[in-house]
Each structure stands twice: as C-alpha cells, then as structure tokens.
Amino acid sequence: MNAPLLKVEGVSKSFPGVKALDDVHFDVSRGEVLALVGENGAGKSSLMKILSGIYVKDAGTIYLEGEPVEITGPRHAQDLGIIIVHQEMNLMPHLTVAQNIFIGREPRVLGFLDERRLNRDTAVLLARLGISEFRPTDLVENLTVAKQQMVEIAKALSFDAKVVIMDEPTSALTQTETDTLFRLISELKASGIGIIYISHRMEELSRIADRITVLRDGKYIGTRERTAVTQHEIIKMMVGREINENARPATMRADNVDDVVLRVEGLSTKKLLRDVSFELRRGEILGFSGLMGAGRTELARAIIGADRTTAGKIFVNGVETTISQPAHAVAKGIGYLSEDRKQLGLLLDRDVNTNILLSSLGRYANFLGFMKTGPGKGTSRKYVESLRIKTPSIFATTKNLSGGNQQKVVIAKWLARDCDILIFDEPTRGIDVGAKEEIYRLLNELVERGKSIIMISSELPEVLRLSHRIIVMANGRITGELTSNEAEQEKIMDYATRISQ
C-alpha cells in the first residue's frame, strides 16, 4: 500500500453532553477507496466535518501528504484539496448547472463574467463524468433529485482534489447513475485521488472499497481489507452484536384474516394510479414493493388525501370514509411517515419535545391555545424512553440527532397521536444497519400491540424481513400479492417488471 495521502491520529470532538469522537485514527492512500462505516451517531459525520473545515477538532493531528495541517474552514479545506460531496445537497435552484458548479470561481474577462467559457468548462467536466442527461445551461430547479446529486458531485470534482469525501453519494441515484458514479470513482483512483466513501449500503462496499474502517459510538473499531472480511463481520463490528439478517415474519394467524381495518377499492388518480384495491388487517405489516415510479408513494398520498383521486372508495374499520386532506386521515387514525422525514416529517430547528407533540397539539393546549408543558413533557419522555431515542434531553434540537433517531422522533409523533394505522414510506432510508434493527424491532412491537402497518420499501430484503404479506406494484397498478411464505426476491421482481396484469 502506498504511503498515506491523508492520515488522522487521535482526533477527538465533544459537544455539550456528547463526545462525538474519541481518539479516532485512520488513513487513506493515493488511488484508494476507503469505506467509512458505522451506525448513525458513530461519529462519521463529525469526522467528515472536521476534515472539511466545518468543525474544529478538540485534539489530535491531521496529516496531508505527510505534513501536519490545521484546517481552519471549508475554503481552507478546498484549497488543501480536501473536497466533500455532502449527502444533503447545497445547490442554488435559481442558477444554472454551470453557475452552481463554479460559483465564486467564475471565469471573467475585464471583470465581466465569461458565460461562454463558463458553460464550455462545465461541458468538459460533465463529459468527463459521462453525464448527458442535462446541459450546463439548465436550471437546477428543473432537475430531478438524482440529477441534482450529480451536479453536486461535478461541483466537488471541479476543484483540484487530492482527497474526495463522498457522504452517501448514491442515496438519490438510480442504478444507472450509480454505475456512472462508480466508473468515475475508478477514474479518480487511477489518477491518484484518495476517496473516503461513506455508505450504509453494504452491497456497495464489495464493488467499490479497497479497505473498510469501522467506527462505533465515536471510537475507532478497526480497519479491514475488503477482500478479507465478510459483510456479516463488518455489520457485527458496527453494531457490537449479532444480527439475524434472514429472519422472516410468521404467517398471520387464521383469526386475523377477517379483521380488516383498512379496505381500498378501485382507487385511481389522474396521473398514475389505476384501479388499486387491497385490504390491511389488524396486527399486520403489509409490504408494498415495486420499482421507482411504480406508484407506491402516490398510493399512500392518495389514501391520506394529499393527492386527489378520480375514483375509488376507502373503508376504515368497515365504514366508508371520505379523506380529502391529511387532517381527515389523522382524525380517522391514519398516520403517514413520509420518505422525506427532513422536509415533511420534522421541524428540524425545533426540539424533540415539540416534534413528538406536533400531531397532538390540541391535547396539550389550554382554552387560550397555549401549551400545557407538564403533560406534554411527560408524553415526550415516555416515547424517548420506549423508543430508545438517543438524545441529551427532550429539549435538544432535532437536527442534531442522527438519522435513525430523527426517524424514531417521527414515529413517536404518530404514536403520541395514537394512530391505529401507520403508513411507513421508506422507513429506514439513510440509516445504518444497527438503527434499522431498532426500527424493525419497533415495527414488530407495534403490530404486536394491535397497530396495522403499510410499509413501502425499495429494499427487497427489508420487505421480506418484515412483511406478513407483500403487494407488488408496477405502472400504477397492483401486479401481484404474496404471503411471507410464498415471497422470494425473484417472484417480487417478476411482478415488479410486469407492464400489466
């Protein structure tokens, strides 16, 4: 292995009530992909923010090309050649692709912006990345999330990079776009750039990583050659315990068969859904699978009244119900956990207490509309404890929690509202295997208590692991239904790729 390009020794970082990093060390060489993995809250993000100049370390030394460096800010990190591609996009939607990529570094002639050269330089960069889906002059606000992610990557690589940090870069990419990214990473390796690759997707590591470094609870656990370690061993290092990845739910008991809490008949929308019908039973996890654009999220939004339907009926506990807006769904005991928890599920700048009580404010307000803090705080503390939400207190700002704990806060919000029907849309997106296990345990506990869950997931192992029954969609229609005993990945994919029934 080459001498380290970047080396971290004894780095520590504390925040009020939390030691985020404790004597962490690792290194990455020229032309190497080092995968950095760990549960949410393991310290990965804090470490990357130190390397990119957002945080200042409390202790330790960082070496770049053998020389110690003190990174004083994001611009200094960029000048040193340490570039980060953030999971959360940081683009200006009203500007073009080219303007976003070279913001603050635009080519100028006699003090005036050289628009032609700006677009030409961007075109060369996009060609290098193999991106032809958009042009330098396209407005970012008109691009899909996946294409915006590619703009972020292009922006990062427009600098003279020595070390590129990629934080969950494929979280919003299609398989084709992921393949393009991996091809690019291979080119970067060949040019001698060191890459730190953060991902919760274990299957990606076998394709892209040379070595894997594991953090847990802010501490360094170990580094392994990718070819010398199994996925199961890495997961055990991450969580500190054994995980049964092949568990399956038991078949629903016969006495549950007719206990229908939600029935949907012939639901259709103007743009996508066509004649969708299904039943959800008490104490059941009903999984919905399908490819991107199959209509699963659209179905959930139609059920809760967020999207207008053109046909169909909804029955809650046997009674036909009109749901024309999400508030009506909540009133009927239906809670919806969006796939985008940060935009639609949480008030990130507010505290945990406020977020947990968000859907139940009427219960904790006096006749003047002011909050009764006593009962509310008790409710929040109860769910923080029962869901094992890792937070310094219920008054901690929600954005400072890890992704898995933010997801638990969203769940707590709907449990506080005492919803009997819960729709989980991508419940574990962006969270690690350890946090996933916590969510899985929680979902199983909920159905044991008589709650009923519709779970939408793009991860087939997750659908198989949790669902008593699985409904598969394609092109806005249901194309198949399988019990947990019948379900296999091949069968699900067969139904998911069918054009029509």
C-alpha positions, 0 to 999 in steps of 0.5 A, a space after each residue: 500500500 502506498 504511503 498515506 495521502 491523508 492520515 488522522 491520529 487521535 482526533 477527538 470532538 465533544 459537544 455539550 453532553 456528547 463526545 462525538 469522537 474519541 481518539 479516532 485514527 485512520 488513513 487513506 492512500 493515493 488511488 484508494 477507496 476507503 469505506 467509512 462505516 458505522 451506525 448513525 451517531 458513530 461519529 462519521 459525520 463529525 469526522 467528515 466535518 472536521 476534515 472539511 473545515 466545518 468543525 474544529 477538532 478538540 485534539 489530535 493531528 491531521 496529516 496531508 501528504 505527510 505534513 501536519 495541517 490545521 484546517 481552519 474552514 471549508 475554503 481552507 479545506 478546498 484549497 488543501 484539496 480536501 473536497 466533500 460531496 455532502 449527502 444533503 445537497 447545497 445547490 442554488 435552484 435559481 442558477 444554472 448547472 454551470 453557475 452552481 458548479 463554479 460559483 465564486 470561481 467564475 471565469 471573467 474577462 475585464 471583470 465581466 463574467 465569461 458565460 461562454 467559457 463558463 458553460 464550455 468548462 462545465 461541458 468538459 467536466 460533465 463529459 468527463 463524468 459521462 453525464 448527458 442527461 442535462 446541459 450546463 445551461 439548465 436550471 437546477 430547479 428543473 432537475 430531478 433529485 438524482 440529477 441534482 446529486 450529480 451536479 453536486 458531485 461535478 461541483 466537488 470534482 471541479 476543484 483540484 482534489 487530492 482527497 474526495 469525501 463522498 457522504 452517501 453519494 448514491 442515496 438519490 441515484 438510480 442504478 444507472 447513475 450509480 454505475 456512472 458514479 462508480 466508473 468515475 470513482 475508478 477514474 479518480 483512483 487511477 489518477 491518484 485521488 484518495 476517496 473516503 466513501 461513506 455508505 450504509 449500503 453494504 452491497 456497495 462496499 464489495 464493488 467499490 472499497 479497497 479497505 473498510 474502517 469501522 467506527 462505533 459510538 465515536 471510537 475507532 473499531 478497526 480497519 479491514 481489507 475488503 477482500 478479507 472480511 465478510 459483510 456479516 463481520 463488518 455489520 457485527 463490528 458496527 453494531 457490537 452484536 449479532 444480527 439475524 439478517 434472514 429472519 422472516 415474519 410468521 404467517 398471520 394467524 387464521 383469526 386475523 384474516 377477517 379483521 380488516 381495518 383498512 379496505 381500498 377499492 378501485 382507487 385511481 388518480 389522474 396521473 398514475 394510479 389505476 384501479 388499486 384495491 387491497 385490504 390491511 388487517 389488524 396486527 399486520 405489516 403489509 409490504 408494498 414493493 415495486 420499482 421507482 415510479 411504480 406508484 407506491 408513494 402516490 398510493 399512500 398520498 392518495 389514501 391520506 388525501 394529499 393527492 386527489 383521486 378520480 375514483 375509488 372508495 376507502 373503508 376504515 374499520 368497515 365504514 366508508 370514509 371520505 379523506 380529502 386532506 391529511 387532517 381527515 386521515 389523522 382524525 380517522 387514525 391514519 398516520 403517514 411517515 413520509 420518505 422525506 422525514 427532513 422536509 415533511 416529517 420534522 421541524 428540524 430547528 425545533 426540539 424533540 419535545 415539540 416534534 413528538 407533540 406536533 400531531 397532538 397539539 390540541 391535547 396539550 393546549 389550554 382554552 387560550 391555545 397555549 401549551 400545557 408543558 407538564 403533560 406534554 413533557 411527560 408524553 415526550 419522555 415516555 416515547 424517548 424512553 420506549 423508543 430508545 431515542 438517543 438524545 441529551 434531553 427532550 429539549 435538544 434540537 432535532 437536527 442534531 440527532 442522527 438519522 435513525 433517531 430523527 426517524 424514531 422522533 417521527 414515529 413517536 409523533 404518530 404514536 403520541 397521536 395514537 394512530 391505529 394505522 401507520 403508513 411507513 414510506 421508506 422507513 429506514 432510508 439513510 440509516 445504518 444497519 444497527 438503527 434499522 434493527 431498532 426500527 424493525 424491532 419497533 415495527 414488530 412491537 407495534 403490530 404486536 400491540 394491535 397497530 396495522 402497518 403499510 410499509 413501502 420499501 425499495 429494499 427487497 430484503 427489508 420487505 421480506 424481513 418484515 412483511 406478513 404479506 407483500 403487494 407488488 406494484 408496477 405502472 400504477 397498478 397492483 401486479 401481484 400479492 404474496 404471503 411471507 411464505 410464498 415471497 422470494 426476491 425473484 417472484 417480487 421482481 417478476 411482478 415488479 417488471 410486469 407492464 400489466 396484469 
